[in-house]
Amino acid sequence: YHKKYRAMRQNFIFTCIIVFTIGFSASYAQTDSWSIVQRAPSLMLSDLCFLSGGQHGYSVGNVSGGSGVLTGIFFTTDGGQNWDKMNFPFSNSVAMNGIFFVTPETGWVYGANGKIYKTIDGGTNWTVQASGTSRKRTRGFFLNEDEGWITGGWSDG
């Protein structure tokens, strides 16, 4: 009798765990589908960054042509439903390959020729930051507004 009771109890607990797990995960599963967002035809987006709340996002990309490289930076404040072009006065300088924001105001873009630009006012103004190299910058990660890392330069010719 004791073994039968123990087996029934274990089955009941196991069933409760499974039901709870499925119910919990189903209630938080993403049900939205992907949407195509078209911006600047022929612009090749190279990086995307969202802040932890999921509402503020940033993307950077480039298009090459007869007149050189044109960089575009876009931002969203509604989780990607709508995207607007951000001011970037260096858009005709060199290709930007990466973007990273730590707050809606503070972020960096980085790319070819070791170029790094920082904004502290949401993209209204950008300042050049020294990288100490002319190699391409491709990835970045920042802990806060003052500490981070930008890497790259291995396969940039």
Disulfide bonds with the S-S distance in Angstrom:
none
